[in-house]
Amino acid sequence: MADGATGSTTLWRRDVTAPLRAFVRTEAGSAGVLVTAIVAALVWANVDLSSYNQFWSTQLSVRLGRMELALDLRTWVNSGLMTLFFLVVGLEARREFDLGDLRDRRRFLLPALAGVVGMLIPVGTYLAVNAGGDGLVGWGVAMSTDTALALGLLALLGRGVPDQVRVFLLTVFVVDDLIALVIIAVAYSEDISLTPLLLAVAVFAAVLALRALSVRRASAYAALGTLLWLCLTESGVDPVVSGLAMGLTATAYTPARNALEAASGLFKLFREQPTAELARTASLGLTLTLSPNDRLQRLWHPWSSYLIVPLFGLANAGIAIDGSFLARAFTSPITLGIIAGYVLGKPVAVAGTSWLVSAMSSGRVRPAVGWAGVLGSGTIAGIGFTVALLIASLAFEDRPDELAEAKIGVLTAAVLASTLTWLVFRITALLPKHRRARALLGDVEQLVDLIPAVDQERDHVRGAASASVTVVEYGDFQCPYCGQAEPAVRELLADADLRYVWRHLPLTDVHPHAQLAAEASEAAAAQGEFWAMHDLLLDRQEELRPADLLRYADQLGLDSDRFHEDLMRHVHEPRVAQDLESADLSGVSGTPTFFINGRRHYGAYDITTLTAAVKEARVRALLQAHPARPRRSG
């Protein structure tokens, strides 16, 4: 990893994107905050309902000359701050499309269908329960899953659940949220004004034009996003749509190695001449290496998870609860329709759609997770808080009794869905090890991030070619973090069913001796001593000058004249360049970066984390070698 970094995580994980596990950890922590906010709202409303309602009905206006925007506090939260929540949802969805498993668009098909059917069946269930009644207008309440709360509770209730389950669930959520916002805009928006709506379309077109022109100025997008929100507010369409739209336009990518080298050059200029202007230039250069998606997630995700969503819960979850209300609510078609739609309709839709698509395609299209993962995704999808309450407040705006019944239905469904999810994963945990792995992981082949694949003849390999797990490290002999990772790597090599591959990635902009050290290891390889030289170079990272390299050649008993000639003529520079090219093709920009069975390893490179990743990769390899059903081509 480039100098100046801290800790033991790869550059990709900590400084480039917001991988799913970081996303889930934030949601796991914020789930507790949200639950606390819901409890606080219920306590407040039951202690003094009039105070609760009066506070959130307080008017807050913003004036600019003759123009004024006046909304009550609850509307500012629901239509203002929640726009930023949907911005974060859009950002995470775009990241999965650009960098995650969904970059293979075929993997989007099944969870997308599950997301669509996962809305239709709950809505149909709600309509069936409310047939002919006054509650029909609330059909939209029963359809949308709460992304933040569901992912957070999944992290708490399903400990040990693989990340692939969360990716599958997130894909279902993306479709869910997209359709829900379209329905809010079409079915739950009143008195649509055409002129502001057309202006909103023009503003969004301007956003897309700036993206096409590669404009990176954040202030321009902030101004257009605010204008888009104002236009939608004036049009009568719920403006939270603007957040998701803006998030989906923010591209995600890993920084190119040449961009990082350019940023490093700017820092060196500042180091030589520390002026305010060069400090600003260096800071801007470093920032611009990150994708817009990553920068926006790092800015807004914590605010969304720990402030905006809990505030939404505090503003909307408050209902006065007593015996007579509960007796009425739990016999009300509105409450029962919502509970049935979420608790029964969601798991039936998600699991049923996945099974039907898999059966109709003879297994060619099937979930990227095991069936326990699919069922657990269906049960946790029964948590519908934010969007559900948002739609309830629109559907029953002037009907407080029905609104209270809808709220208790949403809260009850969340409790029941959480309980079912816990049961699913608890029962799964009791299965024998091999069956549990298949139930959670399935046997679908994983996408490969490593390009090209390991070549036993070309690559430098330690371990048996028949090993079930292959660990590839892109490293730099002068990188101190590669030195820190080396003890863990050597401990891994005690595993007889593992082979280890080293590929060169000398970061010459920060490590001036790395290139020649890489060529020295190749010169040693030409004499059959690559691994001896490799170990020596990592053990003595502070001594990599040419004289040191020649001394190491003598120490290893190499032909010194041949070794010296190879270094002076850079005979092995093309071989190092091949590894550099493979690093670029694999999206690697920092060291050390690990790939395990072709999949990029996100996270720490201590022995505990690497061992856990190797064990999971071995289980996956075993499941794919012995699938539950014969594979079909195509």
Residue, then its C-alpha position, 0 to 999 in steps of 0.5 A: m500500500a502506498d506510504g501514508a496509509t494506516g492500518s491493515t486493510t487494502l487500498w481498494r477497501r479503505d480508500v476507494t469504494a464503500p464495500l458491502r461489508a462497510f455498508v452493512r456495519t454502518e447499517a448494523g450500528s444505525a439499526g440500534v439508533l433507529v429502534t431507540a428513536i422508534v421507542a422514543a416516539l412511542v413513549w413521547a406519543n403515549v405520555d403526551l400525544s398533543s405535544y408530539n403532534q404539535f411539535w412535528s406540526t410546527q411550521l418552518s419557512v425559508r424565504l428568499g425575497r418574495m419566494e417562500l417555502a413553508l413546510d411543517l417539521r414532519t414534512w421537512v423530514n419526510s420530503g427533505l431529509m429523506t431525499l438524502f436517505f434515498l440518495v445513499v440508496g441510489l449510490e449503493a445501487r450504482r456501486e453494485f452495478d459498477l463494481g459489485d456482482l451486478r456488473d454481470r447484468r445476468r445476475f440482476l435478473l432473478p433478484a429483480l424479478a423477486g423484487v417486482v413480485g415481492m411487491l405485487i403479492p403483498v399488494g395483492t394480499y393487502l387488497a384482498v384483505n381490504a376488498g370493498g373497504d375504505g382502506l383500499v387507498g393504502w395499498g402502497v403501504a404494504m409493498s416496500t422494504d426498508t433498506a437500512l433497517a432490514l440490512g441492519l437487523l440482518a447483520l444482527l440476526g444473521r451473524g455468520v451470514p455470507d455477504q452474498v446473501r446481503v448482495f442478493l437482498l440489496t438487489v431486491f431492495v433496489v428494485d423495490d425502492l425504484i418502483a416504490l418511488v415511481i408509485i409515490a410520484v404517480a399514485y400518491s402525488e396530488d394536484i400535479s403542476l405540469t410546468p415545474l415537472l417539465l422544468a424538473v425533467a430539464v434539470f435532470a437532463a442537465v445533470l446527465a449532460l454534466r456527467a457526459l461532459s465529465v464535469r467533476r465540480a461538486s457545487a454544480y451537482a449540488a445546485l442542480g440537485t437542490l433545484l431538482w428538489l424544489c421543482l418536484t416540490e412545486s410540481g406536487v410530486d414527492p421530491v424524495v425521487s430526486g435523491l434516488a435519481m441523483g444517486l444512480t447517476a454517480t458512477a463508481y470506479t477504482p482509481a487508475r494507477n496513473a491517476l494515483e501516481a499523478a496525485s502522488g506527484l502533486f503531493k511531492l511538489f507540495r512537500e518541496q514547496p509547502t504553499a497554500e496554493l500547492a496544498r489546495t492543488a494536492s488535496l484536490g488531486l487526491t480527492l479526484t482520484l476517488s469516484p463521485n460515488d465513493r466521495l458522496q457515500r463517505l459524506w452522506h452515509p453516516w448522516s443518513s444512517y445515524l441522523i436522518v433515518p432515526l429522525f424519520g422514525l422519531a417523527n412518524a412512529g409516534i402513536a397512542i397505544d391503549g387496549s381499545f386501540l389495539a383491539r380495534a387495530f388488530t381487527s382492522p383490515i388495514t392493520l391485518g392487510i399490512i401484516a399479511g402482506y409483509v410477513l406472508g407475502k414477502p417471503v412467499a414472493v421472494a422464495g417462490t419467484s426464485w424457485l420458479v425461475s430456477a425450475m423454469s430455466s432448469g437451473r441455468v438461472r438460479p439464486a447466487v446464494g443458497w436456499a436458506g439465504v433466499l428464504g432469509s432474504g424473503t423474511i427480512a424483506g418483511i420489514g417495511f418502515t421508512v417508505a411504508l410510513l411515508i406512503a401511509s402518511l400520504a394515503f391517510e393524510d386526513r384520516p388519523d385513525e386509519l394512519a395509526e392503524a397503518k403504523i401499528g401494522v408496519l411496526t408489528a410486521a417488522v417485529l414478526a419479520s425479524t423473528l422469522t428471520w432469526l428462526v430461519f438462520r437459527i435453524t440453518a445454523l443447526l444443520p451439519k456443516h456441509r449442508r449449512a454451507r450449501a444452504l447459505l452459499g449455494d453452488v453458483e460459480q462466483l465472478v472472477d476479478l483476477i485477470p489473467a488467471v493463474d498460469q502455473e508455468r508463467d506465475h511464481v507459485r508456491g504450493a501444489a497445483s491441485a490445491s483447492v484454494t489459490v491466493v494471489e498477492y500483488g506486492d511491492f518489495q519496498c512497501p512496508y504493508c507488504g512486509q507487515a502482511e508477510p508473516a500472515v502469508r507464511e503462516l497460510l503456507a502451512d496449509a497443504d491445500l493452498r497455493y500462493v502466487w506473487r505478482h509484481l506491482p512496484l509503486t515507483d512514485v512512492h518507492p524508488h527502489a521497488q522496480l529494480a527489486a522486482e527485476a532482481s527477483e526475476a533475475a534470481a528466478a532465471q537462476g531458480e531462486f525466485w522464492a529465496m530472493h523474494d523472502l530476502l527482499l521482504d525481510r530487508q525492505e530498508e536495504l534495496r539499493p543496487a549494491d544491496l541486491l548484488r550482495y543478496a545474489d552473492q549470499l544466495g550463491l547466484d552467478s553474480d556476473r549474470f545477475h549484475e548484467d541482467l540488472m544493468r540491462h533491465v532484461h527482466e523489465p518486460r516480465v515485471a511489466q506483464d504483472l503491472e498490466s494484469a494489475d491494471l486489468s484486475g483493477v489493482s492500484g495499491t499494495p498489498t492486494f489479495f485475490i482468493n480463488g480469483r475473487r478480490h479479498y476485501g478487508a484486513y490481511d491479518i492471519t485471522t481474516l485471511t484464514a476465514a476467507v480461505k476457509e470460505a473459498r475452500v467451501r465454495a470450491l467444494l460446493q462447486a465441485h459437487p453441485a446439488r444438481p447436474r449443471r446445464s450449459g448455457 
